[in-house]
Amino acid sequence: YYYLVLVLGVGGVLVLRAMAHTPFGYALRGTRDSALRTEAIGMNVKLIQWMAFVFAGAMAGLAGAYLSLAYTPMWTENMTAGRGWIALALVVFATWKPERVLLGAYLFGAASILHLVLQGLGWNSSTELLAMLPYVVTIIVLVLLSWNPARTRLNTPLSIGQPYRPSK
């Protein structure tokens, strides 16, 4: 899995580059901030939103497939074990900046496996206490980020939560 993580990290960097330096990346970021401005320059906002939605759904599907086929090679009740909450914390940590998602994913991933590493090193503590580490790290990161809510709002997309209504 180590090599797969490196390949996915490189893939993430390539997606970031595409977001920053391609016409589609400009259009996607423009739609995020102001759909009407993107429409005004002649872009199909509905198509851009739909493509972003399909991409996000495909990535969520791949994550779910990995979780149920590789991470836990069988279906079990509550197999996510709070990882969805950590994923939401990752969005907050990233403050709507794609490059910070990659950093946060590695941070929260390292916190998730830290209890296994500590157990392997012979750390003398209860397994339940060590299994709490990813959630404790997540809470600490969110508390540190909440010290400056203005900074978080500064990066929030302008059109978030607003339905797009074509001007035509």
Summary of the structure (lengths in Angstrom):
residues: 168
radius of gyration: 19.0
end to end distance: 49.6
largest distance: 66.6
contacts: 386
relative contact order: 0.11
helix: 74%
strand: 0%
